[in-house]
Every structure is written in C-alpha cells, then in structure tokens.
C-alpha cells in the first residue's frame, strides 16, 4: 500500500511539473530593448468584440503581454486551480504557491485510485502527501532525482530566482500568429483574450533576449518539454484590467498523451502560509522503505 501511494504521489507530482514546465517555459526577464520587443512581435489581431481597434490592432496583443510580464515581477504569491488532462490523465487541483521570500507549494487534488482529495505539500525540497492527521513523507531528491531537478526549475532552493507561474506572457510574445480574440468576462472579471501557437524553436530563438537567470530557467523548461515529446503549444490567455493573468489554457501533444490544461488564477500577493505537517502525523517512506504493501 505504501509503495502504491508513493507511486501515486510521484505520478501526481510529475503531472504538475509537466504542466508547470509547459505553462511557465518563459518567465520573462527580457533584456531592456527600449520597448522594441512589443512593436517587433508579429501578430494578426482580430478587433475585440464591440470595440474595434483603430490603427493599432497588430500592436495591441503584444502590448497587453508586455504589461503582464512587467506586472509579474511584483508577484510574491498566488493561488490558482488546474483542470484538464496531462500525459493523458485527468488533473483537478487547487494550488497555493509562495515564491518569495522562499518557495513552497500546497496542492489539493483528486488522484486516480484514491478516495476523496489528496493534499501534497512541498516544503524545503521534501514532499508530504495525505490529509489532516495522516501524512507520508517523501524525499523527492532520493525518490525521483529528475523530479527534484524540475522542482529546482520551479524555484525550490533558488530563492528569488523562482519561476513565476503567474506569467505566461513571454511564451505568447514569441507566437507568430499572436492575435487578440476579444473581451470576455470570467467569474465576473473583465478580461482581454489573446491566443497564439508557440513552438520549441521559437522558444529557443528568444533565449538571446533574456537575462542570464531567465535564460537558464528557459533552457531547463525547453529540455523538459522536449523530453516529453512536445514540439509546440497552443496557448490562450485572459488578462484582467490589473494586467494580471486571470486564466490560461495550454494544449499540446506529448509522448505519453495529450495535454489540455486550464489554469485559473484566484488571487495574487496574499499571505500564503505553508508548513510541514506535525512530525507525529508523518510516516517517512524513506525510513519505512518502498517495498511495503
């Protein structure tokens, strides 16, 4: 039974890391180019419903995304939901993420084969899985070194250099078919909807425009996507009036199955307190071994 739960936990973590890699492949952090990036981004924008653009339709989507990138630099924490499929498996999760001053994550999700919701916490590189009163402790670095590397890419152990899941704008700025879809309301919030298709080649082409830290993170994300057999992603982003991402949908074909994930952002920069469960409620799988059933 312990081995099964450990396997379930690592599978759940792998799905989250795949989604995270696909939707945060470019955090932004472009070098200062005097604002030329937005003007140089090709697009085929459609006028927003009821508000036709006049003379600036092509620049509008890129301008929206540049504002999102700038705003994302201020994000210290966020909460969002994830629904859809990753690696051909269903994902339904509620995530709280602290980026600064140190990275930590709490995720409640419905896992295949488990009764009810399962909570996963990542604190100081250690993964806890369970619910109130009963937790399993998994040292990710020992159980799955590759997953541990992906956690480092998400930001664990790298302090303020953490990637920011609140910013998908850098990816979409590289889309040659970037367009404005229109204005839509999501959960009572007015948003601008933009979309485009981004290829791995386009992501690589953007590396030269990034700061050294952002370039390193982008390279890791690209390697992760390539390892999953992803060659391109269809992305839709909804941006609110505060220049934050309200919702983003990412679709791609991966080697282990299609990915179609929607992330809906519920709030930004509100206190997120994530701690390890009480020690007397935790069973250490490393100590017990993975062979017990």
N, C-alpha and C positions, 0 to 999 in steps of 0.2 A: 504493500500500500504506500509506504514511504517512497519507494522508487517511482511509483506511478505519479504521486503528487509532485515529486521533484521534476519528473519529465514534463508534467503539465505546466509547472511553473516556468521552466525554461522555454517551453514552446510558446507560452504566453508572452514572455519577455522577448523572444525572437520576433514575434509578430509586431510588437510595439516598436522594436528597434528598426524593423523594416519600414514601417510607416514613418517613423521619425526620420530615417535616412532619406526617404523619398520626399518628404514634405519640408525638410529643413536643409536640403542639399546646398543651399547657398544662404548664409545668414545675412549677407550684405557686406558692409565694411569696405565699400569701394574706395579706391584712392580718389583724392579730390581732383576732379577734372573740370572744375568750373561750371558744372551743370550741363556739360555736353552730352552726358550719357543719355539723359532723357530725350533730348532732341534727336539723338542719333538712332534711337531704337525704332526700327521699322514696325508699322502696325497697319491694320486695316480696320479701324474702329468703326463700329456702327453707332449712330447717334442714340443717346439714351431715350427711352420711351417718353414721349411727351415733352422732351427738352432737346431738340436737335442742336447739335454743335454747329457753330458758325466759324469756319476758318481755322479751327484748331482741333479737328476731330482726331487726326493722327497722333498728336502730342498728348491728348488727354489721358489715355490709359497709362502711359509711361509716367506722366506727371503724378497720377494717383499713387503708383507703385513707389516712386521716389519718396513721397511723403510717408508712406508706410514704413519704408526702410529707415528713414530718419527717426520716426516715432518709436520704432522697435528698440532703438538704442537706450531708451529710457525704461524698458521693461525689467522689473526685478522679480516678478512672479506672475503666474497666470493659472487659470483653471479652464478646462475645456472638456468636451465629450468627443469620443471617436465611435463612429458606427460604420459598418460596411464589411468588407472582406479583405484579408491579407493572406497571401500564399494559398488562396482558395478556401480559407477557413473564416468563419464569422468572427467579428470582433465587435464588442459592445462595451465601452469603457468610459469611466469618468476619471479624469486625471487632474491632479493638483501638482504644480511644478514650481519649485523655488529655484531661481537662477543665481541671485545674489543675496547675501554675501557668500553662501556656499550652496552647491547644487544638491537637491533632494527631491524625490518624487513619490507620490502616493497614487495608486491606481486601483479602482474598484471595477471589476469586470466579470462578465459571465463566461466561464470557461467550459468547453465541451467535457461532458462526463462528470461535472461537479454539480452538486445540489446548491442552488442559490448563487449569490455573488461571492467572488473571491477577491480579497484585497491583497495587493502587492505593494510593498514599500521598499524603496531603495535609499539607504542611508549609509554614508561613508563607504560605499562600494560593496555593501552587504545587502542581500535581498531577503526580505521576510514575506512569507505567503501564509494566509489564513484568514482569521477573523478574530473578533474580540475574545480573549481568553485562551486561544489556541493558535500558535504560530509555528511555522517551520522556518529555520534559518538556513540560508544557502549562501555560501561564499562564491559569488559569481566568478571571481578570478580563478578559483580552483575547479568549479563545476563546468565552466564554459569559458575558456580564455578568449575566444573570439567575441563572445557576447560582452566580456569585460572591456575589450578594446572598443566596441561600439558604444559602451557606456561612457568611456573616456571621450569619444567623439561627441556625445550628447552634452558633456560638460563635467561629468563626475571627476573630481580631483583636479580640475583645471581652473577653479575659481571664476574670476570674471571673464574668462575666455570661453565660457559655455556657449554652445549654440542656442539660438533662440527660436523655439517653435512658433512664436508669435509673428515670425517674419518669413513669408514665402515670396516676398516681392522680388528678391534678387533672381530667383529662377525665372519668373514670368518676364522680367525685363529682357531676358535673352531670347524670348519666343519671337520668331519672325512673323507669326500670324497673330500677334497680340491684338486684341480688339476689345472695345467696350460693348458689353451686351445690353446694358440698360440699368435703370434704377429699380431696385426691388426692396421689399420690406421683409426682414427676418426677425421673428419674435418681437415685433413692434419697433424694430430698429431700422431706420432708413439706410440703405447701402447702395454702393455702386458696384456692379457686377462686371468683372473683366475676366477674360479667358485667353488661353493660348496653349500651344504644344511645345514642349521643351525636350531636346534630345541631349544625350550624353555628350555628343560632340560640341553642342552649344555651351554646355556647362564648362567643358574643358577650355573652350575659347575665351571664356570670361575670367579665367584664372589670373591673367596678366593684369586685370584691372582691380584686383583685390589687395587688401593689406596682407602682410605676411601671415598673421594669425588666421584671418578668414580664408586665405589660400590653403593653408594646411588643413583646416576643417573641411573645406570644399573637396580637396583631394581625397580625404578619407571617405566622405559621403559618396563620391563618384565610384570609388573602389567597392563600396558596399553595394551600390546599385548594380554595378557590372557583375559582381559576384552572384547576384540574384537573377541575372539574365535580363535586366531591364535596360532597354535601349532608348525609350522615350516615355514622356509622361504628358497626359492631358490634364491641364490644371484650370480650375475655376476658382476665383477669389471674390469674396464680397467684402467691401471696405466700408466702414461706418464713417459718420461725419467727424469723428475724432481722429481719423486716419489710422485706426486700428483694424486689423483683420477680424471680421465678425465670423466668417465661415470660409472654409476652403475645401474643395473636393479634388482628389488626386486619383487618376486612373492610369493603370499601366499593366502590361503583360509581363509576368515574371516566370522564371523557370518552373517554380512549384505551384503555379496557378495565378489567376488574375488578381489584381489589387484594385479595389474601388472603395476608397475611404473618404468619409466626410468628417472633418473636424470643425466643431462649433465652439467658438470662444465665448465663455460666460463672463469672465471679468479679468482685469489686469491690475497689477500692482497693489493687490490687497494682501494683508498678512497671511502667510502660509506656514503653519507650524507642523512640521513632520519630524517625528522621533521614532526611534526603535521601540518595539513593544517591550513591556516589562520582562526582565530576564526570567522570572519564574513562570512565564507563559510561553517560553520559547523552547523548542526542541531543535538542537543543532544537528542537521543532517550530516555535516562533516564528521561529527563525533560519533553518530549512530551508524554511519555507513549507508550507502545507497542500495545495498542488496537486500534489505529487509522488506518483506512483503506484508 
